Amino acid sequence: MNSMRRAVGGFADGIRYVFKGLGWVARNPRQWLFGLVPALIALVVYVVALVLLGTYAGDLAAWATPFADGWSAGARGTVRVLLAIVVFALGLVLAVVTFTAASLAIGEPFYEKLSERVEDDLGGLVKVTDPPMWRSILRSIRDSLITLGYVLMFSVPLFVLGFVPVIGQTVVPVIGALVSGFFLTVELTALAMERRGLGRKERFAVLRADKGPALGFGVLLFLIFLVPFGAVIAMPGAVAGAAMMVRQRLLPHAPQPPDARSA
């Protein structure tokens, strides 16, 4: 019972940090505009990719079903239309899940600076590591690709299970939101955790050890990101909220400047 209460409390804490981050950028509109740039760039890239996927989904379906060439026109057309819809839907799901990773990779300098400004506003931080920008960008791309591999490992089977009657419309969407939310939190907390000297494996360990806030934070953002343009508008606040959650909830004992400790 106590563990259940802690899990529910942690989940609620994660949700609160989403609103804290959005509140911070609302009080600092220049930082919101500053963090909007990479998300807008990523949005343009994803819209173009989805338009191309939608345009050529029928061709992909025809290429993947050569065995249907000898079928009647009606049966062949039905199978290929359904497959084209499945291909586009899968691309849309992957776009939602990977948008954060792409935005962070494109906007590493922007979001690193925004995250630092949140920390400075809360009293500052003694950096454990301060790698060169080029190394941070390479790290972001590498870690995003690794995280994408994990996402695909879960998302593809869940997508297929989504066509199973009953559980596909009830259990699978809930599990999908939890999985997607967790990996969104992995991506968004990377900046603040790396600033404290944690590598990818250590960051995963921290989030697995305290899943409640990681899930609450990520699931709410996942739902916001499903809303058209929600990911673009909320991205700066998500980065700010992640920095706050790492500092105050996940790693509250990281080295702090003397003035911050006394405060």
C-alpha positions as CSV (number, residue, x, y, z in Angstrom):
1,M,0.0,0.0,0.0
2,N,2.8,2.4,0.9
3,S,4.6,1.7,-2.3
4,M,1.4,2.3,-4.3
5,R,1.0,5.7,-2.5
6,R,4.6,6.6,-3.3
7,A,4.1,5.7,-6.9
8,V,0.9,7.7,-7.2
9,G,2.5,10.6,-5.4
10,G,5.5,10.4,-7.7
11,F,3.3,10.4,-10.8
12,A,1.5,13.5,-9.5
13,D,4.9,15.2,-8.9
14,G,5.9,14.5,-12.5
15,I,2.7,16.2,-13.7
16,R,3.3,19.2,-11.5
17,Y,6.7,19.7,-13.0
18,V,5.2,20.0,-16.5
19,F,3.1,22.9,-15.2
20,K,6.1,24.3,-13.4
21,G,8.1,24.3,-16.6
22,L,5.2,25.9,-18.6
23,G,4.8,28.5,-15.8
24,W,8.5,29.4,-16.0
25,V,8.5,30.0,-19.7
26,A,5.2,32.0,-19.3
27,R,7.1,34.2,-16.9
28,N,10.0,34.4,-19.2
29,P,8.5,34.8,-22.7
30,R,11.9,35.6,-24.3
31,Q,13.1,32.2,-23.3
32,W,10.0,30.6,-24.7
33,L,10.6,32.3,-28.1
34,F,14.3,31.3,-27.8
35,G,13.4,27.7,-27.3
36,L,10.8,27.7,-30.0
37,V,13.3,28.0,-32.9
38,P,14.6,24.3,-33.0
39,A,11.1,22.9,-32.4
40,L,9.8,24.9,-35.4
41,I,12.7,23.6,-37.6
42,A,11.9,20.0,-36.5
43,L,8.2,20.6,-37.2
44,V,9.0,21.7,-40.8
45,V,11.2,18.6,-41.3
46,Y,8.5,16.2,-39.9
47,V,5.7,17.8,-41.9
48,V,7.7,17.4,-45.1
49,A,8.5,13.8,-44.2
50,L,4.9,12.9,-43.4
51,V,3.6,14.6,-46.6
52,L,6.1,12.5,-48.6
53,L,5.1,9.3,-46.7
54,G,1.4,10.0,-47.4
55,T,2.2,10.6,-51.0
56,Y,4.1,7.4,-51.5
57,A,2.4,5.2,-49.0
58,G,0.4,3.6,-51.8
59,D,3.6,2.8,-53.8
60,L,5.2,1.3,-50.7
61,A,2.2,-0.9,-50.1
62,A,2.3,-2.0,-53.8
63,W,6.0,-2.8,-53.5
64,A,5.5,-4.8,-50.3
65,T,2.6,-6.9,-51.7
66,P,3.8,-8.4,-55.0
67,F,1.9,-11.5,-54.2
68,A,-1.3,-9.6,-54.7
69,D,-0.6,-8.8,-58.4
70,G,-2.7,-11.8,-59.5
71,W,-5.7,-11.0,-57.3
72,S,-8.9,-9.4,-58.4
73,A,-8.7,-5.6,-58.6
74,G,-11.1,-5.2,-55.6
75,A,-9.2,-7.5,-53.3
76,R,-5.8,-6.1,-54.4
77,G,-6.9,-2.5,-53.9
78,T,-8.4,-3.2,-50.5
79,V,-5.3,-4.9,-49.2
80,R,-3.0,-2.2,-50.5
81,V,-5.1,0.7,-49.2
82,L,-5.3,-0.9,-45.7
83,L,-1.5,-1.4,-45.8
84,A,-0.9,2.1,-46.9
85,I,-3.0,3.4,-44.0
86,V,-1.1,1.2,-41.6
87,V,2.2,2.5,-43.0
88,F,1.2,6.1,-42.6
89,A,-0.3,5.6,-39.1
90,L,3.0,3.9,-38.0
91,G,4.9,6.8,-39.4
92,L,2.7,9.2,-37.5
93,V,3.2,7.4,-34.2
94,L,7.0,7.4,-34.7
95,A,6.9,11.1,-35.5
96,V,5.1,11.9,-32.2
97,V,7.5,9.7,-30.2
98,T,10.7,10.9,-31.9
99,F,9.9,14.6,-32.3
100,T,11.5,15.4,-28.9
101,A,14.7,13.6,-29.8
102,A,14.9,15.4,-33.1
103,S,14.2,18.8,-31.6
104,L,16.9,18.2,-28.9
105,A,19.4,17.1,-31.5
106,I,18.7,20.1,-33.8
107,G,18.5,22.6,-30.9
108,E,21.2,21.3,-28.5
109,P,22.8,24.7,-28.1
110,F,19.4,26.4,-27.6
111,Y,18.0,23.9,-25.1
112,E,21.3,23.6,-23.2
113,K,21.3,27.4,-22.7
114,L,17.6,27.4,-21.8
115,S,18.1,24.6,-19.2
116,E,21.1,26.4,-17.7
117,R,19.0,29.6,-17.4
118,V,16.4,27.7,-15.4
119,E,19.2,26.4,-13.1
120,D,20.6,29.9,-12.7
121,D,17.1,31.2,-11.9
122,L,16.9,28.5,-9.1
123,G,20.3,29.4,-7.6
124,G,22.9,28.0,-10.0
125,L,24.8,24.8,-10.2
126,V,28.3,23.6,-9.9
127,K,28.9,21.8,-13.2
128,V,30.5,18.4,-12.9
129,T,31.2,18.4,-16.6
130,D,31.3,21.1,-19.3
131,P,32.1,19.3,-22.6
132,P,32.7,21.3,-25.9
133,M,29.5,22.0,-27.9
134,W,30.5,19.7,-30.7
135,R,30.9,16.8,-28.3
136,S,27.5,17.6,-26.7
137,I,25.8,17.6,-30.1
138,L,27.4,14.3,-31.1
139,R,26.4,12.8,-27.7
140,S,22.8,14.0,-28.2
141,I,22.6,12.4,-31.6
142,R,24.1,9.1,-30.4
143,D,21.9,8.9,-27.4
144,S,18.8,9.8,-29.4
145,L,19.5,7.0,-31.9
146,I,20.0,4.5,-29.0
147,T,16.7,5.7,-27.4
148,L,15.0,5.5,-30.7
149,G,16.0,1.8,-30.9
150,Y,14.4,1.2,-27.5
151,V,11.3,3.1,-28.6
152,L,11.0,1.0,-31.8
153,M,11.5,-2.2,-29.8
154,F,8.3,-1.3,-27.8
155,S,6.3,0.7,-30.3
156,V,6.2,-1.7,-33.2
157,P,4.8,-4.7,-31.2
158,L,2.3,-2.3,-29.5
159,F,1.2,-0.9,-32.8
160,V,0.5,-4.4,-34.1
161,L,-1.3,-5.4,-30.9
162,G,-3.5,-2.3,-31.4
163,F,-5.4,-4.2,-34.1
164,V,-6.4,-6.9,-31.6
165,P,-10.0,-6.5,-30.6
166,V,-10.7,-5.2,-27.1
167,I,-7.1,-5.0,-25.7
168,G,-6.1,-3.0,-28.8
169,Q,-8.5,-0.3,-27.8
170,T,-8.1,-0.4,-24.0
171,V,-4.9,-1.9,-22.6
172,V,-2.5,-1.1,-25.5
173,P,-3.1,2.7,-25.7
174,V,-2.4,2.9,-21.9
175,I,0.8,0.9,-22.2
176,G,1.8,2.9,-25.3
177,A,1.4,6.2,-23.4
178,L,3.4,4.9,-20.5
179,V,6.3,3.7,-22.7
180,S,6.3,6.8,-24.8
181,G,6.1,9.0,-21.8
182,F,9.0,7.3,-20.1
183,F,11.3,7.8,-23.1
184,L,10.2,11.4,-23.5
185,T,11.4,12.0,-20.0
186,V,14.7,10.2,-20.8
187,E,15.3,12.6,-23.7
188,L,14.2,15.8,-21.8
189,T,16.2,15.1,-18.6
190,A,19.4,14.3,-20.5
191,L,20.6,17.9,-20.5
192,A,20.3,18.5,-16.8
193,M,21.6,15.0,-15.9
194,E,24.6,15.3,-18.2
195,R,25.4,18.6,-16.6
196,R,25.8,16.6,-13.3
197,G,28.2,14.2,-14.9
198,L,25.8,11.3,-15.6
199,G,26.2,9.2,-18.7
200,R,23.3,7.5,-20.6
201,K,23.3,4.3,-18.4
202,E,23.4,6.3,-15.2
203,R,20.5,8.5,-16.4
204,F,18.4,5.4,-17.2
205,A,19.2,4.0,-13.8
206,V,18.0,7.2,-12.0
207,L,14.7,7.2,-13.9
208,R,14.1,3.5,-13.5
209,A,14.7,3.9,-9.7
210,D,12.0,6.6,-9.5
211,K,9.5,5.8,-12.2
212,G,6.6,7.7,-10.7
213,P,7.7,11.3,-11.6
214,A,9.3,10.1,-14.9
215,L,6.0,8.6,-16.0
216,G,3.8,11.4,-14.8
217,F,6.0,14.0,-16.5
218,G,6.4,12.1,-19.7
219,V,2.8,10.8,-20.1
220,L,1.3,14.3,-19.7
221,L,3.7,15.7,-22.3
222,F,3.0,12.8,-24.6
223,L,-0.7,13.7,-24.5
224,I,0.1,17.4,-25.1
225,F,2.3,16.5,-28.0
226,L,-0.5,14.6,-29.7
227,V,-2.4,17.9,-30.0
228,P,-1.5,19.6,-33.3
229,F,1.3,22.1,-32.7
230,G,1.3,21.1,-29.0
231,A,4.8,19.7,-29.2
232,V,6.2,23.0,-30.7
233,I,4.4,25.3,-28.2
234,A,5.2,23.1,-25.1
235,M,8.8,22.1,-26.0
236,P,10.5,25.0,-24.2
237,G,8.4,24.5,-21.1
238,A,9.1,20.8,-21.2
239,V,12.9,21.5,-21.2
240,A,12.4,23.9,-18.3
241,G,10.3,21.5,-16.3
242,A,12.8,18.7,-16.9
243,A,15.6,20.8,-15.5
244,M,13.5,21.6,-12.4
245,M,12.5,18.0,-11.8
246,V,16.1,16.8,-12.1
247,R,17.2,19.5,-9.7
248,Q,14.5,19.3,-7.1
249,R,13.1,15.7,-7.3
250,L,15.4,13.3,-9.0
251,L,18.9,14.5,-8.1
252,P,18.4,17.0,-5.3
253,H,21.8,16.4,-3.7
254,A,23.9,17.4,-6.7
255,P,26.7,20.0,-5.9
256,Q,25.3,23.5,-5.4
257,P,27.0,26.9,-5.2
258,P,27.5,28.1,-1.6
259,D,24.9,30.9,-2.0
260,A,22.3,28.4,-3.3
261,R,22.9,26.1,-0.4
262,S,22.6,28.9,2.2
263,A,19.4,30.1,0.4
